[in-house]
Amino acid sequence: MTESYYLMAFIAVTALATFATRVVPFLFFERHTEHPLIKHLGRFLPAAVMALLATVFLQRSASWDADTLGLDALIPGLLVVAVHLWRGNALLSIATGTVAYMAIQQTGMIVSGG
């Protein structure tokens, strides 16, 4: 098998696996949307996942040894919260935070002292 066929097969299998993980919950839980556990998960799981992602982001992306103590990641994180409270649009909030973080990283607006 040549490298290009291997790569195409890998992409196809990955796409199928990703699609399946997104579709399977809808197929299995379609009839059980009124179940208390499903309602509880639907209410609290998104916030818990976002808190986990924010924690990992701040631990891995911020420059905690710098003079600015992680402001390179805290500022975009706070911007995401502010935009989301202002507009209530998750996509806009995430895009704003991503652009702010990349602008800080690429331009060196916040200089690390470590």
Secondary structure, DSSP 4 states (H G I P E B T S, - for coil): --HHHHHHHHHHHHHHHHHHHHHHHHHHSGGGTTSHHHHHHHHHHHHHHHHHHHHHHHHHHS-TTSTTTTHHHHHHHHHHHHHHHHH--HHHHHHHHHHHHHHHHHHTSS----
